Amino acid sequence: MESSPFFSVIFEKHPIDGRADNALTVKMHHLEIIYNPGIVKDVMRFFKPPKANMETVNALIEVAGTTLEGWKKQTRAGLEYALESHTTLDLRVDMDAPLIMVPVE
């Protein structure tokens, strides 16, 4: 029995069947999430930076924001170019909804 991956993305430029200029297929299986308040609190505590390093964290956040702005400009330029050159995209998305379980205590 062959198992399929949890998440897969396939991009084709000029697909052989000629259905579009570009084709993007995204597939994702369902995800089961079981809420456990103790684990959520431990994860939050693990990722909370120490107060002594807040300057470094703020600098990293600022750099990340600048990087995202650059990506935003590049994406916008790419979309404008795609609209100007009139390319077509065949987008197929097959995603199962997540199952979130919250136990009653």
C-alpha positions, 0 to 999 in steps of 0.5 A, a space after each residue: 500500500 502506497 501512502 500519500 504525503 501529508 502536504 504536497 505542492 506541484 507547480 507546472 510551467 506549460 503543462 503538457 495537456 495545455 490546460 493553462 500557461 501554469 498549473 499549481 496543485 495543492 493537496 493536504 490531508 486532515 489534521 487532528 488537533 487535541 487541545 491540552 491547556 498544560 502543553 499550550 502553556 509550556 510551549 508559550 513559556 518555552 518560546 517567551 524570550 527572557 526580559 534581558 534579551 528583549 532588545 535583540 528580539 525587537 531588532 529581529 522583529 524589525 528585520 523580519 518586518 523589513 524582509 516581509 515588506 521586500 517580499 510584498 513588493 516583489 510579489 506585487 511586481 510579479 502579480 502586476 507582470 502576470 496581469 500585464 502578460 495575460 498568463 493563465 493559472 490552473 489552480 487546484 486545491 484539495 485540502 481536508 478541514 482540520 479536526 479540533 478536539 477540546 476535551 471537557 474536564 
